[in-house]
Amino acid sequence: MLCQKVIVEKVEEKRQEMIKLAAIYGLTSLLTVQASQELDTLLNALTNKRDSEYFSLKKVYRYF
């Protein structure tokens, strides 16, 4: 799985791409919608990574 820093960088790149596509082709164009879906996937990966790290730490600290 990608490290959190790499995912954050990819999120920002995809966000910028989506903004440019929306400015050129409009919010409802297929290209903009596809970029939005890819951004959603990256954001979900980031959220899942943070959640898994949080719960892993929670398990460790419950013994202290």
N, CA, C, O and CB atoms as a CASP TS submission, in Angstrom:
PFRMAT TS
TARGET T0000
AUTHOR 0000-0000-0000
METHOD Language model
MODEL 1
PARENT N/A
ATOM      1  N   MET     1       0.844  -1.188   0.000  1.00  0.00           N
ATOM      2  CA  MET     1       0.000   0.000   0.000  1.00  0.00           C
ATOM      3  C   MET     1       0.887   1.249   0.000  1.00  0.00           C
ATOM      4  O   MET     1       1.969   1.256   0.588  1.00  0.00           O
ATOM      5  CB  MET     1      -0.959  -0.001   1.228  1.00  0.00           C
ATOM      6  N   LEU     2       0.423   2.276  -0.652  1.00  0.00           N
ATOM      7  CA  LEU     2       1.195   3.519  -0.742  1.00  0.00           C
ATOM      8  C   LEU     2       1.288   4.203   0.611  1.00  0.00           C
ATOM      9  O   LEU     2       0.364   4.122   1.420  1.00  0.00           O
ATOM     10  CB  LEU     2       0.567   4.469  -1.764  1.00  0.00           C
ATOM     11  N   CYS     3       2.410   4.877   0.856  1.00  0.00           N
ATOM     12  CA  CYS     3       2.545   5.599   2.106  1.00  0.00           C
ATOM     13  C   CYS     3       1.655   6.845   2.059  1.00  0.00           C
ATOM     14  O   CYS     3       1.284   7.321   0.986  1.00  0.00           O
ATOM     15  CB  CYS     3       4.031   5.981   2.368  1.00  0.00           C
ATOM     16  N   GLN     4       1.329   7.348   3.217  1.00  0.00           N
ATOM     17  CA  GLN     4       0.387   8.456   3.346  1.00  0.00           C
ATOM     18  C   GLN     4       0.847   9.697   2.588  1.00  0.00           C
ATOM     19  O   GLN     4       0.034  10.375   1.958  1.00  0.00           O
ATOM     20  CB  GLN     4       0.188   8.796   4.808  1.00  0.00           C
ATOM     21  N   LYS     5       2.129   9.996   2.642  1.00  0.00           N
ATOM     22  CA  LYS     5       2.649  11.188   1.964  1.00  0.00           C
ATOM     23  C   LYS     5       2.434  11.105   0.448  1.00  0.00           C
ATOM     24  O   LYS     5       2.057  12.091  -0.185  1.00  0.00           O
ATOM     25  CB  LYS     5       4.148  11.366   2.274  1.00  0.00           C
ATOM     26  N   VAL     6       2.674   9.938  -0.117  1.00  0.00           N
ATOM     27  CA  VAL     6       2.491   9.743  -1.552  1.00  0.00           C
ATOM     28  C   VAL     6       1.019   9.893  -1.920  1.00  0.00           C
ATOM     29  O   VAL     6       0.692  10.509  -2.935  1.00  0.00           O
ATOM     30  CB  VAL     6       3.016   8.358  -1.986  1.00  0.00           C
ATOM     31  N   ILE     7       0.136   9.339  -1.107  1.00  0.00           N
ATOM     32  CA  ILE     7      -1.298   9.456  -1.373  1.00  0.00           C
ATOM     33  C   ILE     7      -1.728  10.916  -1.325  1.00  0.00           C
ATOM     34  O   ILE     7      -2.494  11.365  -2.177  1.00  0.00           O
ATOM     35  CB  ILE     7      -2.109   8.626  -0.361  1.00  0.00           C
ATOM     36  N   VAL     8      -1.244  11.653  -0.341  1.00  0.00           N
ATOM     37  CA  VAL     8      -1.596  13.074  -0.228  1.00  0.00           C
ATOM     38  C   VAL     8      -1.128  13.840  -1.469  1.00  0.00           C
ATOM     39  O   VAL     8      -1.852  14.695  -1.979  1.00  0.00           O
ATOM     40  CB  VAL     8      -0.971  13.691   1.051  1.00  0.00           C
ATOM     41  N   GLU     9       0.062  13.542  -1.948  1.00  0.00           N
ATOM     42  CA  GLU     9       0.576  14.192  -3.163  1.00  0.00           C
ATOM     43  C   GLU     9      -0.281  13.852  -4.373  1.00  0.00           C
ATOM     44  O   GLU     9      -0.583  14.723  -5.189  1.00  0.00           O
ATOM     45  CB  GLU     9       2.030  13.776  -3.421  1.00  0.00           C
ATOM     46  N   LYS    10      -0.673  12.588  -4.488  1.00  0.00           N
ATOM     47  CA  LYS    10      -1.514  12.167  -5.605  1.00  0.00           C
ATOM     48  C   LYS    10      -2.899  12.807  -5.525  1.00  0.00           C
ATOM     49  O   LYS    10      -3.484  13.151  -6.553  1.00  0.00           O
ATOM     50  CB  LYS    10      -1.639  10.642  -5.629  1.00  0.00           C
ATOM     51  N   VAL    11      -3.422  12.965  -4.317  1.00  0.00           N
ATOM     52  CA  VAL    11      -4.711  13.644  -4.136  1.00  0.00           C
ATOM     53  C   VAL    11      -4.629  15.073  -4.657  1.00  0.00           C
ATOM     54  O   VAL    11      -5.521  15.528  -5.374  1.00  0.00           O
ATOM     55  CB  VAL    11      -5.129  13.640  -2.646  1.00  0.00           C
ATOM     56  N   GLU    12      -3.575  15.771  -4.304  1.00  0.00           N
ATOM     57  CA  GLU    12      -3.429  17.159  -4.740  1.00  0.00           C
ATOM     58  C   GLU    12      -3.274  17.246  -6.258  1.00  0.00           C
ATOM     59  O   GLU    12      -3.860  18.126  -6.890  1.00  0.00           O
ATOM     60  CB  GLU    12      -2.224  17.810  -4.049  1.00  0.00           C
ATOM     61  N   GLU    13      -2.496  16.347  -6.842  1.00  0.00           N
ATOM     62  CA  GLU    13      -2.338  16.339  -8.301  1.00  0.00           C
ATOM     63  C   GLU    13      -3.670  16.092  -9.002  1.00  0.00           C
ATOM     64  O   GLU    13      -4.006  16.773  -9.971  1.00  0.00           O
ATOM     65  CB  GLU    13      -1.321  15.271  -8.721  1.00  0.00           C
ATOM     66  N   LYS    14      -4.424  15.118  -8.507  1.00  0.00           N
ATOM     67  CA  LYS    14      -5.707  14.786  -9.127  1.00  0.00           C
ATOM     68  C   LYS    14      -6.707  15.923  -8.937  1.00  0.00           C
ATOM     69  O   LYS    14      -7.510  16.198  -9.829  1.00  0.00           O
ATOM     70  CB  LYS    14      -6.270  13.480  -8.538  1.00  0.00           C
ATOM     71  N   ARG    15      -6.664  16.574  -7.801  1.00  0.00           N
ATOM     72  CA  ARG    15      -7.563  17.704  -7.542  1.00  0.00           C
ATOM     73  C   ARG    15      -7.295  18.834  -8.535  1.00  0.00           C
ATOM     74  O   ARG    15      -8.222  19.416  -9.099  1.00  0.00           O
ATOM     75  CB  ARG    15      -7.394  18.214  -6.090  1.00  0.00           C
ATOM     76  N   GLN    16      -6.017  19.134  -8.737  1.00  0.00           N
ATOM     77  CA  GLN    16      -5.652  20.177  -9.697  1.00  0.00           C
ATOM     78  C   GLN    16      -6.079  19.797 -11.118  1.00  0.00           C
ATOM     79  O   GLN    16      -6.568  20.637 -11.874  1.00  0.00           O
ATOM     80  CB  GLN    16      -4.138  20.435  -9.653  1.00  0.00           C
ATOM     81  N   GLU    17      -5.889  18.536 -11.465  1.00  0.00           N
ATOM     82  CA  GLU    17      -6.309  18.061 -12.784  1.00  0.00           C
ATOM     83  C   GLU    17      -7.817  18.215 -12.958  1.00  0.00           C
ATOM     84  O   GLU    17      -8.281  18.670 -14.003  1.00  0.00           O
ATOM     85  CB  GLU    17      -5.898  16.592 -12.983  1.00  0.00           C
ATOM     86  N   MET    18      -8.571  17.839 -11.945  1.00  0.00           N
ATOM     87  CA  MET    18     -10.025  17.927 -12.017  1.00  0.00           C
ATOM     88  C   MET    18     -10.482  19.384 -12.171  1.00  0.00           C
ATOM     89  O   MET    18     -11.403  19.669 -12.937  1.00  0.00           O
ATOM     90  CB  MET    18     -10.658  17.299 -10.763  1.00  0.00           C
ATOM     91  N   ILE    19      -9.849  20.288 -11.454  1.00  0.00           N
ATOM     92  CA  ILE    19     -10.196  21.712 -11.545  1.00  0.00           C
ATOM     93  C   ILE    19      -9.954  22.224 -12.965  1.00  0.00           C
ATOM     94  O   ILE    19     -10.782  22.945 -13.522  1.00  0.00           O
ATOM     95  CB  ILE    19      -9.373  22.544 -10.526  1.00  0.00           C
ATOM     96  N   LYS    20      -8.809  21.844 -13.546  1.00  0.00           N
ATOM     97  CA  LYS    20      -8.503  22.274 -14.919  1.00  0.00           C
ATOM     98  C   LYS    20      -9.507  21.701 -15.919  1.00  0.00           C
ATOM     99  O   LYS    20      -9.978  22.407 -16.810  1.00  0.00           O
ATOM    100  CB  LYS    20      -7.076  21.846 -15.308  1.00  0.00           C
ATOM    101  N   LEU    21      -9.827  20.424 -15.764  1.00  0.00           N
ATOM    102  CA  LEU    21     -10.791  19.801 -16.666  1.00  0.00           C
ATOM    103  C   LEU    21     -12.160  20.464 -16.547  1.00  0.00           C
ATOM    104  O   LEU    21     -12.831  20.691 -17.554  1.00  0.00           O
ATOM    105  CB  LEU    21     -10.904  18.303 -16.372  1.00  0.00           C
ATOM    106  N   ALA    22     -12.570  20.771 -15.330  1.00  0.00           N
ATOM    107  CA  ALA    22     -13.865  21.422 -15.125  1.00  0.00           C
ATOM    108  C   ALA    22     -13.889  22.809 -15.757  1.00  0.00           C
ATOM    109  O   ALA    22     -14.905  23.225 -16.314  1.00  0.00           O
ATOM    110  CB  ALA    22     -14.182  21.520 -13.630  1.00  0.00           C
ATOM    111  N   ALA    23     -12.782  23.515 -15.669  1.00  0.00           N
ATOM    112  CA  ALA    23     -12.709  24.857 -16.258  1.00  0.00           C
ATOM    113  C   ALA    23     -12.780  24.795 -17.784  1.00  0.00           C
ATOM    114  O   ALA    23     -13.362  25.674 -18.420  1.00  0.00           O
ATOM    115  CB  ALA    23     -11.416  25.564 -15.821  1.00  0.00           C
ATOM    116  N   ILE    24     -12.191  23.765 -18.360  1.00  0.00           N
ATOM    117  CA  ILE    24     -12.158  23.641 -19.820  1.00  0.00           C
ATOM    118  C   ILE    24     -13.454  23.023 -20.365  1.00  0.00           C
ATOM    119  O   ILE    24     -14.056  23.545 -21.303  1.00  0.00           O
ATOM    120  CB  ILE    24     -10.952  22.792 -20.249  1.00  0.00           C
ATOM    121  N   TYR    25     -13.869  21.905 -19.763  1.00  0.00           N
ATOM    122  CA  TYR    25     -14.962  21.112 -20.329  1.00  0.00           C
ATOM    123  C   TYR    25     -16.292  21.214 -19.571  1.00  0.00           C
ATOM    124  O   TYR    25     -17.324  20.764 -20.070  1.00  0.00           O
ATOM    125  CB  TYR    25     -14.547  19.684 -20.381  1.00  0.00           C
ATOM    126  N   GLY    26     -16.272  21.796 -18.385  1.00  0.00           N
ATOM    127  CA  GLY    26     -17.497  21.895 -17.594  1.00  0.00           C
ATOM    128  C   GLY    26     -17.555  20.815 -16.524  1.00  0.00           C
ATOM    129  O   GLY    26     -16.847  19.810 -16.589  1.00  0.00           O
ATOM    130  N   LEU    27     -18.411  21.045 -15.547  1.00  0.00           N
ATOM    131  CA  LEU    27     -18.502  20.145 -14.395  1.00  0.00           C
ATOM    132  C   LEU    27     -19.102  18.786 -14.726  1.00  0.00           C
ATOM    133  O   LEU    27     -18.816  17.802 -14.043  1.00  0.00           O
ATOM    134  CB  LEU    27     -19.315  20.790 -13.321  1.00  0.00           C
ATOM    135  N   THR    28     -19.919  18.720 -15.751  1.00  0.00           N
ATOM    136  CA  THR    28     -20.602  17.461 -16.051  1.00  0.00           C
ATOM    137  C   THR    28     -19.964  16.673 -17.192  1.00  0.00           C
ATOM    138  O   THR    28     -20.509  15.657 -17.622  1.00  0.00           O
ATOM    139  CB  THR    28     -22.034  17.736 -16.386  1.00  0.00           C
ATOM    140  N   SER    29     -18.827  17.128 -17.679  1.00  0.00           N
ATOM    141  CA  SER    29     -18.182  16.383 -18.767  1.00  0.00           C
ATOM    142  C   SER    29     -17.664  15.047 -18.245  1.00  0.00           C
ATOM    143  O   SER    29     -17.366  14.897 -17.060  1.00  0.00           O
ATOM    144  CB  SER    29     -17.022  17.208 -19.390  1.00  0.00           C
ATOM    145  N   LEU    30     -17.566  14.094 -19.143  1.00  0.00           N
ATOM    146  CA  LEU    30     -17.094  12.760 -18.776  1.00  0.00           C
ATOM    147  C   LEU    30     -15.685  12.811 -18.187  1.00  0.00           C
ATOM    148  O   LEU    30     -15.397  12.108 -17.219  1.00  0.00           O
ATOM    149  CB  LEU    30     -17.120  11.836 -19.996  1.00  0.00           C
ATOM    150  N   LEU    31     -14.814  13.624 -18.754  1.00  0.00           N
ATOM    151  CA  LEU    31     -13.436  13.734 -18.256  1.00  0.00           C
ATOM    152  C   LEU    31     -13.401  14.264 -16.822  1.00  0.00           C
ATOM    153  O   LEU    31     -12.648  13.765 -15.984  1.00  0.00           O
ATOM    154  CB  LEU    31     -12.611  14.652 -19.170  1.00  0.00           C
ATOM    155  N   THR    32     -14.223  15.278 -16.551  1.00  0.00           N
ATOM    156  CA  THR    32     -14.268  15.850 -15.198  1.00  0.00           C
ATOM    157  C   THR    32     -14.825  14.844 -14.207  1.00  0.00           C
ATOM    158  O   THR    32     -14.296  14.694 -13.106  1.00  0.00           O
ATOM    159  CB  THR    32     -15.115  17.131 -15.176  1.00  0.00           C
ATOM    160  N   VAL    33     -15.879  14.160 -14.591  1.00  0.00           N
ATOM    161  CA  VAL    33     -16.497  13.161 -13.706  1.00  0.00           C
ATOM    162  C   VAL    33     -15.524  12.017 -13.427  1.00  0.00           C
ATOM    163  O   VAL    33     -15.438  11.549 -12.292  1.00  0.00           O
ATOM    164  CB  VAL    33     -17.801  12.610 -14.333  1.00  0.00           C
ATOM    165  N   GLN    34     -14.793  11.563 -14.441  1.00  0.00           N
ATOM    166  CA  GLN    34     -13.806  10.499 -14.239  1.00  0.00           C
ATOM    167  C   GLN    34     -12.700  10.945 -13.286  1.00  0.00           C
ATOM    168  O   GLN    34     -12.277  10.181 -12.419  1.00  0.00           O
ATOM    169  CB  GLN    34     -13.200  10.072 -15.581  1.00  0.00           C
ATOM    170  N   ALA    35     -12.238  12.171 -13.448  1.00  0.00           N
ATOM    171  CA  ALA    35     -11.208  12.694 -12.541  1.00  0.00           C
ATOM    172  C   ALA    35     -11.755  12.782 -11.123  1.00  0.00           C
ATOM    173  O   ALA    35     -11.043  12.493 -10.161  1.00  0.00           O
ATOM    174  CB  ALA    35     -10.712  14.083 -13.012  1.00  0.00           C
ATOM    175  N   SER    36     -13.012  13.178 -10.990  1.00  0.00           N
ATOM    176  CA  SER    36     -13.649  13.259  -9.673  1.00  0.00           C
ATOM    177  C   SER    36     -13.735  11.880  -9.018  1.00  0.00           C
ATOM    178  O   SER    36     -13.495  11.741  -7.819  1.00  0.00           O
ATOM    179  CB  SER    36     -15.052  13.873  -9.794  1.00  0.00           C
ATOM    180  N   GLN    37     -14.075  10.873  -9.803  1.00  0.00           N
ATOM    181  CA  GLN    37     -14.149   9.512  -9.273  1.00  0.00           C
ATOM    182  C   GLN    37     -12.773   9.002  -8.857  1.00  0.00           C
ATOM    183  O   GLN    37     -12.638   8.322  -7.840  1.00  0.00           O
ATOM    184  CB  GLN    37     -14.763   8.572 -10.309  1.00  0.00           C
ATOM    185  N   GLU    38     -11.762   9.327  -9.639  1.00  0.00           N
ATOM    186  CA  GLU    38     -10.398   8.937  -9.276  1.00  0.00           C
ATOM    187  C   GLU    38      -9.960   9.649  -7.997  1.00  0.00           C
ATOM    188  O   GLU    38      -9.288   9.061  -7.150  1.00  0.00           O
ATOM    189  CB  GLU    38      -9.418   9.254 -10.427  1.00  0.00           C
ATOM    190  N   LEU    39     -10.342  10.906  -7.865  1.00  0.00           N
ATOM    191  CA  LEU    39     -10.033  11.653  -6.648  1.00  0.00           C
ATOM    192  C   LEU    39     -10.729  11.018  -5.450  1.00  0.00           C
ATOM    193  O   LEU    39     -10.129  10.880  -4.383  1.00  0.00           O
ATOM    194  CB  LEU    39     -10.453  13.129  -6.792  1.00  0.00           C
ATOM    195  N   ASP    40     -11.984  10.635  -5.619  1.00  0.00           N
ATOM    196  CA  ASP    40     -12.710   9.949  -4.537  1.00  0.00           C
ATOM    197  C   ASP    40     -11.990   8.680  -4.104  1.00  0.00           C
ATOM    198  O   ASP    40     -11.886   8.396  -2.911  1.00  0.00           O
ATOM    199  CB  ASP    40     -14.138   9.608  -4.980  1.00  0.00           C
ATOM    200  N   THR    41     -11.499   7.926  -5.066  1.00  0.00           N
ATOM    201  CA  THR    41     -10.778   6.687  -4.753  1.00  0.00           C
ATOM    202  C   THR    41      -9.515   6.982  -3.940  1.00  0.00           C
ATOM    203  O   THR    41      -9.217   6.282  -2.972  1.00  0.00           O
ATOM    204  CB  THR    41     -10.410   5.934  -6.049  1.00  0.00           C
ATOM    205  N   LEU    42      -8.785   8.008  -4.334  1.00  0.00           N
ATOM    206  CA  LEU    42      -7.578   8.382  -3.595  1.00  0.00           C
ATOM    207  C   LEU    42      -7.918   8.862  -2.185  1.00  0.00           C
ATOM    208  O   LEU    42      -7.235   8.515  -1.222  1.00  0.00           O
ATOM    209  CB  LEU    42      -6.809   9.473  -4.349  1.00  0.00           C
ATOM    210  N   LEU    43      -8.979   9.663  -2.072  1.00  0.00           N
ATOM    211  CA  LEU    43      -9.382  10.150  -0.746  1.00  0.00           C
ATOM    212  C   LEU    43      -9.831   8.997   0.146  1.00  0.00           C
ATOM    213  O   LEU    43      -9.538   8.988   1.342  1.00  0.00           O
ATOM    214  CB  LEU    43     -10.513  11.188  -0.873  1.00  0.00           C
ATOM    215  N   ASN    44     -10.533   8.030  -0.423  1.00  0.00           N
ATOM    216  CA  ASN    44     -10.934   6.852   0.353  1.00  0.00           C
ATOM    217  C   ASN    44      -9.710   6.066   0.817  1.00  0.00           C
ATOM    218  O   ASN    44      -9.670   5.587   1.950  1.00  0.00           O
ATOM    219  CB  ASN    44     -11.861   5.946  -0.479  1.00  0.00           C
ATOM    220  N   ALA    45      -8.720   5.933  -0.054  1.00  0.00           N
ATOM    221  CA  ALA    45      -7.485   5.227   0.321  1.00  0.00           C
ATOM    222  C   ALA    45      -6.786   5.948   1.464  1.00  0.00           C
ATOM    223  O   ALA    45      -6.273   5.315   2.387  1.00  0.00           O
ATOM    224  CB  ALA    45      -6.535   5.105  -0.890  1.00  0.00           C
ATOM    225  N   LEU    46      -6.769   7.276   1.396  1.00  0.00           N
ATOM    226  CA  LEU    46      -6.141   8.063   2.449  1.00  0.00           C
ATOM    227  C   LEU    46      -6.896   7.900   3.767  1.00  0.00           C
ATOM    228  O   LEU    46      -6.284   7.718   4.819  1.00  0.00           O
ATOM    229  CB  LEU    46      -6.080   9.543   2.049  1.00  0.00           C
ATOM    230  N   THR    47      -8.202   7.964   3.708  1.00  0.00           N
ATOM    231  CA  THR    47      -9.024   7.803   4.911  1.00  0.00           C
ATOM    232  C   THR    47      -8.844   6.416   5.506  1.00  0.00           C
ATOM    233  O   THR    47      -8.699   6.272   6.720  1.00  0.00           O
ATOM    234  CB  THR    47     -10.504   8.049   4.590  1.00  0.00           C
ATOM    235  N   ASN    48      -8.853   5.395   4.657  1.00  0.00           N
ATOM    236  CA  ASN    48      -8.678   4.028   5.145  1.00  0.00           C
ATOM    237  C   ASN    48      -7.313   3.837   5.785  1.00  0.00           C
ATOM    238  O   ASN    48      -7.194   3.149   6.799  1.00  0.00           O
ATOM    239  CB  ASN    48      -8.860   3.032   4.007  1.00  0.00           C
ATOM    240  N   LYS    49      -6.275   4.444   5.198  1.00  0.00           N
ATOM    241  CA  LYS    49      -4.923   4.337   5.750  1.00  0.00           C
ATOM    242  C   LYS    49      -4.864   4.991   7.123  1.00  0.00           C
ATOM    243  O   LYS    49      -4.301   4.427   8.061  1.00  0.00           O
ATOM    244  CB  LYS    49      -3.890   4.986   4.802  1.00  0.00           C
ATOM    245  N   ARG    50      -5.448   6.181   7.239  1.00  0.00           N
ATOM    246  CA  ARG    50      -5.450   6.880   8.531  1.00  0.00           C
ATOM    247  C   ARG    50      -6.240   6.107   9.572  1.00  0.00           C
ATOM    248  O   ARG    50      -5.821   6.009  10.725  1.00  0.00           O
ATOM    249  CB  ARG    50      -6.028   8.287   8.379  1.00  0.00           C
ATOM    250  N   ASP    51      -7.384   5.557   9.172  1.00  0.00           N
ATOM    251  CA  ASP    51      -8.191   4.774  10.101  1.00  0.00           C
ATOM    252  C   ASP    51      -7.440   3.547  10.579  1.00  0.00           C
ATOM    253  O   ASP    51      -7.459   3.232  11.769  1.00  0.00           O
ATOM    254  CB  ASP    51      -9.503   4.362   9.450  1.00  0.00           C
ATOM    255  N   SER    52      -6.775   2.846   9.659  1.00  0.00           N
ATOM    256  CA  SER    52      -6.064   1.629  10.050  1.00  0.00           C
ATOM    257  C   SER    52      -4.895   1.965  10.977  1.00  0.00           C
ATOM    258  O   SER    52      -4.622   1.218  11.917  1.00  0.00           O
ATOM    259  CB  SER    52      -5.559   0.875   8.802  1.00  0.00           C
ATOM    260  N   GLU    53      -4.204   3.075  10.726  1.00  0.00           N
ATOM    261  CA  GLU    53      -3.112   3.479  11.610  1.00  0.00           C
ATOM    262  C   GLU    53      -3.649   3.865  12.987  1.00  0.00           C
ATOM    263  O   GLU    53      -3.034   3.535  14.001  1.00  0.00           O
ATOM    264  CB  GLU    53      -2.327   4.652  10.997  1.00  0.00           C
ATOM    265  N   TYR    54      -4.782   4.558  13.035  1.00  0.00           N
ATOM    266  CA  TYR    54      -5.381   4.968  14.306  1.00  0.00           C
ATOM    267  C   TYR    54      -5.768   3.751  15.132  1.00  0.00           C
ATOM    268  O   TYR    54      -5.467   3.679  16.323  1.00  0.00           O
ATOM    269  CB  TYR    54      -6.610   5.858  14.064  1.00  0.00           C
ATOM    270  N   PHE    55      -6.443   2.786  14.488  1.00  0.00           N
ATOM    271  CA  PHE    55      -6.884   1.620  15.236  1.00  0.00           C
ATOM    272  C   PHE    55      -5.723   0.731  15.654  1.00  0.00           C
ATOM    273  O   PHE    55      -5.797   0.064  16.686  1.00  0.00           O
ATOM    274  CB  PHE    55      -7.866   0.826  14.417  1.00  0.00           C
ATOM    275  N   SER    56      -4.650   0.712  14.865  1.00  0.00           N
ATOM    276  CA  SER    56      -3.464  -0.042  15.259  1.00  0.00           C
ATOM    277  C   SER    56      -2.841   0.581  16.508  1.00  0.00           C
ATOM    278  O   SER    56      -2.462  -0.138  17.433  1.00  0.00           O
ATOM    279  CB  SER    56      -2.435  -0.088  14.104  1.00  0.00           C
ATOM    280  N   LEU    57      -2.734   1.893  16.542  1.00  0.00           N
ATOM    281  CA  LEU    57      -2.192   2.571  17.715  1.00  0.00           C
ATOM    282  C   LEU    57      -3.097   2.400  18.924  1.00  0.00           C
ATOM    283  O   LEU    57      -2.623   2.232  20.047  1.00  0.00           O
ATOM    284  CB  LEU    57      -1.989   4.049  17.424  1.00  0.00           C
ATOM    285  N   LYS    58      -4.390   2.443  18.688  1.00  0.00           N
ATOM    286  CA  LYS    58      -5.351   2.276  19.782  1.00  0.00           C
ATOM    287  C   LYS    58      -5.186   0.917  20.437  1.00  0.00           C
ATOM    288  O   LYS    58      -5.245   0.806  21.661  1.00  0.00           O
ATOM    289  CB  LYS    58      -6.787   2.444  19.273  1.00  0.00           C
ATOM    290  N   LYS    59      -4.975  -0.139  19.616  1.00  0.00           N
ATOM    291  CA  LYS    59      -4.767  -1.479  20.158  1.00  0.00           C
ATOM    292  C   LYS    59      -3.510  -1.540  21.009  1.00  0.00           C
ATOM    293  O   LYS    59      -3.500  -2.178  22.062  1.00  0.00           O
ATOM    294  CB  LYS    59      -4.684  -2.500  19.032  1.00  0.00           C
ATOM    295  N   VAL    60      -2.446  -0.879  20.557  1.00  0.00           N
ATOM    296  CA  VAL    60      -1.179  -0.906  21.286  1.00  0.00           C
ATOM    297  C   VAL    60      -1.326  -0.187  22.615  1.00  0.00           C
ATOM    298  O   VAL    60      -0.873  -0.690  23.643  1.00  0.00           O
ATOM    299  CB  VAL    60      -0.054  -0.266  20.453  1.00  0.00           C
ATOM    300  N   TYR    61      -1.955   0.987  22.609  1.00  0.00           N
ATOM    301  CA  TYR    61      -2.031   1.795  23.810  1.00  0.00           C
ATOM    302  C   TYR    61      -3.039   1.314  24.839  1.00  0.00           C
ATOM    303  O   TYR    61      -3.007   1.770  25.982  1.00  0.00           O
ATOM    304  CB  TYR    61      -2.351   3.174  23.439  1.00  0.00           C
ATOM    305  N   ARG    62      -3.921   0.418  24.472  1.00  0.00           N
ATOM    306  CA  ARG    62      -4.898  -0.042  25.454  1.00  0.00           C
ATOM    307  C   ARG    62      -4.246  -0.909  26.542  1.00  0.00           C
ATOM    308  O   ARG    62      -4.848  -1.158  27.587  1.00  0.00           O
ATOM    309  CB  ARG    62      -6.010  -0.826  24.756  1.00  0.00           C
ATOM    310  N   TYR    63      -3.011  -1.367  26.287  1.00  0.00           N
ATOM    311  CA  TYR    63      -2.312  -2.182  27.266  1.00  0.00           C
ATOM    312  C   TYR    63      -1.539  -1.352  28.284  1.00  0.00           C
ATOM    313  O   TYR    63      -0.979  -1.903  29.232  1.00  0.00           O
ATOM    314  CB  TYR    63      -1.375  -3.119  26.565  1.00  0.00           C
ATOM    315  N   PHE    64      -1.503  -0.032  28.101  1.00  0.00           N
ATOM    316  CA  PHE    64      -0.765   0.832  29.018  1.00  0.00           C
ATOM    317  C   PHE    64      -1.683   1.453  30.027  1.00  0.00           C
ATOM    318  O   PHE    64      -1.233   2.215  30.884  1.00  0.00           O
ATOM    319  CB  PHE    64      -0.026   1.912  28.263  1.00  0.00           C
TER
END
